[in-house]
Amino acid sequence: MRNATDDIMRIKKRLGELDRRLFRSVAAAHLPGFDHVIPRLSRAADNSLLWAALAGGLAFTGRRQMRRAATRGLLAISLASPVVNLLGKQAFARARPSIVDFPLARLGRIPSSHSFPSGHSASAAAFATAVAMEAPVRVAVPVAVTAGAVCFSRVYTGVHYPGDVLAGMALGVTAALVTKRLWPGQTVIGEARVATTAPLGDLDPDGEGVVAVVNNAAGRDPSTAAAVRKALPKAEVVEAEPGDDLMKALQDAAGRAKVLAVAGGDGTMNCGAQAALEHGVPLLPIPAGTLDHFARTLGLETIQEAAAAYRSGHVVAVDVGEVAGRVFLNTASLGIYPLVVDRREDWEGKVGKWPALVLAMADVLMHNRRPGELVVDGVRRKVWLLFAGNCAYESRGVAPTRRDRLEDGVLDIRLLTAASRLPRLRAMASTILGGVGLSRHYLQWRADTVRVASPPGAEAEVRLARDGETFTAPGAVVLRKRPRSLLVFRPVE
């Protein structure tokens, strides 16, 4: 045992000596032009201001991919920074390098905190790795180069040993990878399998016969209606304003349309699907919401892509789910999630959608929520969350986001129950983190029909969410599949 301890001490001593030699080598180096640029870059990264500015620039582009990159980058920093500064530095308590004989021209401000690991390097690596997970190469590479320069600057300005920087970078990369667990990747674009049908060959390329309903309450872009008119100049465009009866507008449009086009988010799209099914017309999804899971799964990201899919006449048949007489294209759920959606809708008009979602989760956690009593397929259970996906989703957990088919004929059922009283924090964590902390009370199966009812003597109504929209249904509901029942336009592969 003593020999093993001695070996470890010798290894640590050698690594420390190597670290100090490398630091002295960098201190002795002179890189023309760098003495003015590198210290300024290092200061710009103080308190992650550089990364916040880059995130703002990415978000300002308005492109979904860039916004996701910015969000994931800031999320990664928010994970890496406390681990480094509150745990790592306190645990190792390594002194800063000696600045004796260090070139004064490039000497940085020596922080009062401990040296190991480097917080600047952790934030830089976290942000660059997270951006690379979302953004194209032409964006990810410059960000990575900038992050590498920041990491190098911490040694070049004399405030860290190389080992501090390497450890910080490793923690940053790990934090970025953890964000995939907290916030799953975006829907796979256009790769889902569908049932191909005969193409429609008698469509007017300018959109005559198309009635497009634009939900201006979706709010992603105020110019959506104008963009639809430009893409399909002969189409009839109906704008539904906040407070309008959207379902009535969709039903009226479907009644006179040869093709029903719907511009909005997933909630708008499932209403459009209902109207298209009832009137027997194909649906043209136009992505104009926040997430647009259904449209993106089909391969539609822009209004121009939707118009091109329409002109191609390429129509496919997809499944829909149905609960309490209402269809859903992505998911339906009972339990915690409808409560979160209700709270989010109360606040999003004041603070925006994403801050409202955070507040809604906090509200549900703070109040003494208990699992609901439900009878699921004849078995009485205490239910925190029942998730039903339209077709099988990838990954384990009660918040999956990806599926590779839109016509498999099954519902993907995920059930989180409590034998006695599962703490609500754990239930919510399982909901948000997509499986982290799931226990033996997590059940998963696939079926074409699931029956859910309130137990005898219990409240006769249940609160449900379908594709992010909530509603109340009688205490006995049936979730079922309608295989290959909806015709939708999809880009030609």
Buried (B, 14 or more C-beta within 10 A) or exposed (E): EEEEEEEEEEEEEEEEEEBBEBBBEBBEEEEEEBBEEBBEBBBBBEEBEBBBEBBEEBBEEEBBBBBBBBBBBBBBBBBBBEBBBEEBBEEEEBEBBEBEEBBEEBBBEEBEEBBBBBBBBBBBBBBBBBBBBBBEEEBBBBBBEBBBBBBBBBBBBBBBBBBBBBBBBBBBBBBBBBBEEBBBEBBBBBBBBBBEEEEBEEBBEBBBBBBBBBBBBBBBBEEBBEBBBEBBEEBBBBBBEEEBEBBEBBBBBBEEBBBBBBBBBBBBBBBBBBBBBEBEBBBBBBBBBBBBBBBBBBBBBBBEBBBBBBBBBBBBBBBBBBBBEBBBBBBBBBBBBBBBBBBBBEBBEEEEBEEBBEBBBEBBBEEEBEBBBBBBBEEEBBBBBBBBBBBBBEEEBBBBBBBBBBBBBBBBBBBBBBEEEBEBEBBBBBBBBBBEBBEEBBBBEBBBEBBBBBEEEBEEEBBBBBBBBBEEBEBEBEBBBBBBBBBBBBBEE
